[in-house]
Amino acid sequence: VIAKFAGESFTEGEFRDEMSKLSRRARGALSDAERRRQFVDNYVLSRLIYKKGVEKRFDTDAEVLKQLEDLKRRLVIQRVMQEQQTAPVDDAEVQGYYDAHSAEFATDRVKASHILVIDEAVAKDLLAKLRKDPSQFENLAKEHSIDKANAEKGGDLGFFGRGRMVKEFEEAAFGLGSDGELSEVVHTRFGYHIIKRTGREEGKIKPFDEVKNQIRIRLINDKRRQRTEEFLTALKTEAGYEVDMDVLAAVPLDDLPEPEQAEDLPAGH
């Protein structure tokens, strides 16, 4: 027994259980005897405060019970979703991906310039002008591109290898066949791009052993994402899930009181 209080005790085993919940770094900070004493003080005080709350019947308070139910719901959801994260990938799958996508592991570098705008119509209009007169690229980049870090350089991004840019941009840039060639309008999460290739350096294919772990992680993540999406789609289908968008849009929200602890939107929104 380490400590006694209100007819109860705090044992060595309970202390070790509490320590097991802490990170190695946090446990290291409790190597000093006085710090351990402070930890035990805080633990015992939390038990005594809880006991006082039970005496006041706060444990049966409707709001407390609601929050407990909310927490239980979240923990159960977390456990269900963790089941969807099992996605083993064997060596044959990794080798197969490497054989089919060897170009992804080339050390080629491409040099490109781009014009980035928010509006797709503006991007299409700029591309039409450039098709007629490609020499306008630098001036149009300086005038219209929202990528200010490169706009003053005529949109010049310099040389970059694979894995440096977002997927859509990379595929378009490396897909250009010759210097001076313009891409179609490319949409990424940053906006709408027009890309001009200005150079290329050929490289070699990285050996399999150098990239196999990278491929395995990618395939595991892809499998997890696919499995989760299929699971969620099946849940909604089996439940006959339907949404009346007219009713949803008409629900008033402005008159709701401000909660004591406001929550963020759920993930994915």
Contacts in CASP RR format, 6 or more apart in sequence:
PFRMAT RR
TARGET T0000
AUTHOR 0000-0000-0000
METHOD contacts of the structure
MODEL  1
VIAKFAGESFTEGEFRDEMSKLSRRARGALSDAERRRQFVDNYVLSRLIY
KKGVEKRFDTDAEVLKQLEDLKRRLVIQRVMQEQQTAPVDDAEVQGYYDA
HSAEFATDRVKASHILVIDEAVAKDLLAKLRKDPSQFENLAKEHSIDKAN
AEKGGDLGFFGRGRMVKEFEEAAFGLGSDGELSEVVHTRFGYHIIKRTGR
EEGKIKPFDEVKNQIRIRLINDKRRQRTEEFLTALKTEAGYEVDMDVLAA
VPLDDLPEPEQAEDLPAGH
1 9 0 8 1.000
1 10 0 8 1.000
1 11 0 8 1.000
1 12 0 8 1.000
2 9 0 8 1.000
2 10 0 8 1.000
2 11 0 8 1.000
2 12 0 8 1.000
2 14 0 8 1.000
2 15 0 8 1.000
2 40 0 8 1.000
3 9 0 8 1.000
3 10 0 8 1.000
3 40 0 8 1.000
3 44 0 8 1.000
4 10 0 8 1.000
5 44 0 8 1.000
5 47 0 8 1.000
5 48 0 8 1.000
6 48 0 8 1.000
6 51 0 8 1.000
8 47 0 8 1.000
10 40 0 8 1.000
10 43 0 8 1.000
10 44 0 8 1.000
10 47 0 8 1.000
15 40 0 8 1.000
18 39 0 8 1.000
18 43 0 8 1.000
19 27 0 8 1.000
19 30 0 8 1.000
22 30 0 8 1.000
29 35 0 8 1.000
30 36 0 8 1.000
30 39 0 8 1.000
53 59 0 8 1.000
58 64 0 8 1.000
81 228 0 8 1.000
84 224 0 8 1.000
84 227 0 8 1.000
84 228 0 8 1.000
84 231 0 8 1.000
85 224 0 8 1.000
85 228 0 8 1.000
87 220 0 8 1.000
87 221 0 8 1.000
87 223 0 8 1.000
87 224 0 8 1.000
87 227 0 8 1.000
88 220 0 8 1.000
89 216 0 8 1.000
89 219 0 8 1.000
89 220 0 8 1.000
89 223 0 8 1.000
93 219 0 8 1.000
94 212 0 8 1.000
94 215 0 8 1.000
94 216 0 8 1.000
94 219 0 8 1.000
95 208 0 8 1.000
95 212 0 8 1.000
97 215 0 8 1.000
97 218 0 8 1.000
97 219 0 8 1.000
98 105 0 8 1.000
98 208 0 8 1.000
98 211 0 8 1.000
98 212 0 8 1.000
98 215 0 8 1.000
102 205 0 8 1.000
103 205 0 8 1.000
104 162 0 8 1.000
105 162 0 8 1.000
105 205 0 8 1.000
105 206 0 8 1.000
105 210 0 8 1.000
105 211 0 8 1.000
106 162 0 8 1.000
106 203 0 8 1.000
106 204 0 8 1.000
106 205 0 8 1.000
106 206 0 8 1.000
107 161 0 8 1.000
107 203 0 8 1.000
107 204 0 8 1.000
107 205 0 8 1.000
107 206 0 8 1.000
108 161 0 8 1.000
108 162 0 8 1.000
108 174 0 8 1.000
108 200 0 8 1.000
108 201 0 8 1.000
108 202 0 8 1.000
108 203 0 8 1.000
109 159 0 8 1.000
109 160 0 8 1.000
109 161 0 8 1.000
109 200 0 8 1.000
109 201 0 8 1.000
109 203 0 8 1.000
110 159 0 8 1.000
110 160 0 8 1.000
110 161 0 8 1.000
110 173 0 8 1.000
110 174 0 8 1.000
110 176 0 8 1.000
110 197 0 8 1.000
110 199 0 8 1.000
110 200 0 8 1.000
110 201 0 8 1.000
111 157 0 8 1.000
111 158 0 8 1.000
111 159 0 8 1.000
111 160 0 8 1.000
111 197 0 8 1.000
111 198 0 8 1.000
111 199 0 8 1.000
111 200 0 8 1.000
111 201 0 8 1.000
112 157 0 8 1.000
112 158 0 8 1.000
112 160 0 8 1.000
112 173 0 8 1.000
112 176 0 8 1.000
112 195 0 8 1.000
112 196 0 8 1.000
112 197 0 8 1.000
112 198 0 8 1.000
112 199 0 8 1.000
113 137 0 8 1.000
113 138 0 8 1.000
113 141 0 8 1.000
113 150 0 8 1.000
113 153 0 8 1.000
113 154 0 8 1.000
113 155 0 8 1.000
113 156 0 8 1.000
113 157 0 8 1.000
113 158 0 8 1.000
113 195 0 8 1.000
113 196 0 8 1.000
113 198 0 8 1.000
114 141 0 8 1.000
114 145 0 8 1.000
114 147 0 8 1.000
114 150 0 8 1.000
114 155 0 8 1.000
114 157 0 8 1.000
114 169 0 8 1.000
114 193 0 8 1.000
114 194 0 8 1.000
114 195 0 8 1.000
114 196 0 8 1.000
115 123 0 8 1.000
115 126 0 8 1.000
115 137 0 8 1.000
115 140 0 8 1.000
115 141 0 8 1.000
115 144 0 8 1.000
115 145 0 8 1.000
115 155 0 8 1.000
115 193 0 8 1.000
115 194 0 8 1.000
116 145 0 8 1.000
116 146 0 8 1.000
116 147 0 8 1.000
116 190 0 8 1.000
116 191 0 8 1.000
116 192 0 8 1.000
116 193 0 8 1.000
117 123 0 8 1.000
117 126 0 8 1.000
117 144 0 8 1.000
117 145 0 8 1.000
117 146 0 8 1.000
117 191 0 8 1.000
117 192 0 8 1.000
118 146 0 8 1.000
118 191 0 8 1.000
118 192 0 8 1.000
119 192 0 8 1.000
120 185 0 8 1.000
120 187 0 8 1.000
120 192 0 8 1.000
122 144 0 8 1.000
122 192 0 8 1.000
123 185 0 8 1.000
123 192 0 8 1.000
123 193 0 8 1.000
123 194 0 8 1.000
124 185 0 8 1.000
126 140 0 8 1.000
126 144 0 8 1.000
126 194 0 8 1.000
127 182 0 8 1.000
127 184 0 8 1.000
127 185 0 8 1.000
127 194 0 8 1.000
129 136 0 8 1.000
129 140 0 8 1.000
130 136 0 8 1.000
130 137 0 8 1.000
130 140 0 8 1.000
130 182 0 8 1.000
130 194 0 8 1.000
131 182 0 8 1.000
134 180 0 8 1.000
134 182 0 8 1.000
134 196 0 8 1.000
137 154 0 8 1.000
137 196 0 8 1.000
138 154 0 8 1.000
138 155 0 8 1.000
139 154 0 8 1.000
141 150 0 8 1.000
141 151 0 8 1.000
141 154 0 8 1.000
141 155 0 8 1.000
142 151 0 8 1.000
142 152 0 8 1.000
142 154 0 8 1.000
142 155 0 8 1.000
145 151 0 8 1.000
145 154 0 8 1.000
145 155 0 8 1.000
147 155 0 8 1.000
147 190 0 8 1.000
150 156 0 8 1.000
150 157 0 8 1.000
156 198 0 8 1.000
158 198 0 8 1.000
159 199 0 8 1.000
159 201 0 8 1.000
160 173 0 8 1.000
162 170 0 8 1.000
162 174 0 8 1.000
163 170 0 8 1.000
164 170 0 8 1.000
165 173 0 8 1.000
166 188 0 8 1.000
166 189 0 8 1.000
166 190 0 8 1.000
168 186 0 8 1.000
168 187 0 8 1.000
168 188 0 8 1.000
169 186 0 8 1.000
169 188 0 8 1.000
169 193 0 8 1.000
169 195 0 8 1.000
172 183 0 8 1.000
172 184 0 8 1.000
172 186 0 8 1.000
172 193 0 8 1.000
172 195 0 8 1.000
173 183 0 8 1.000
173 195 0 8 1.000
173 197 0 8 1.000
176 182 0 8 1.000
176 183 0 8 1.000
176 195 0 8 1.000
176 196 0 8 1.000
176 197 0 8 1.000
177 197 0 8 1.000
178 197 0 8 1.000
179 197 0 8 1.000
179 198 0 8 1.000
179 199 0 8 1.000
179 200 0 8 1.000
180 196 0 8 1.000
180 197 0 8 1.000
180 198 0 8 1.000
181 196 0 8 1.000
181 197 0 8 1.000
182 194 0 8 1.000
182 195 0 8 1.000
182 196 0 8 1.000
183 193 0 8 1.000
183 194 0 8 1.000
183 195 0 8 1.000
183 196 0 8 1.000
185 192 0 8 1.000
185 193 0 8 1.000
185 194 0 8 1.000
186 192 0 8 1.000
186 193 0 8 1.000
186 194 0 8 1.000
186 195 0 8 1.000
187 193 0 8 1.000
235 241 0 8 1.000
END
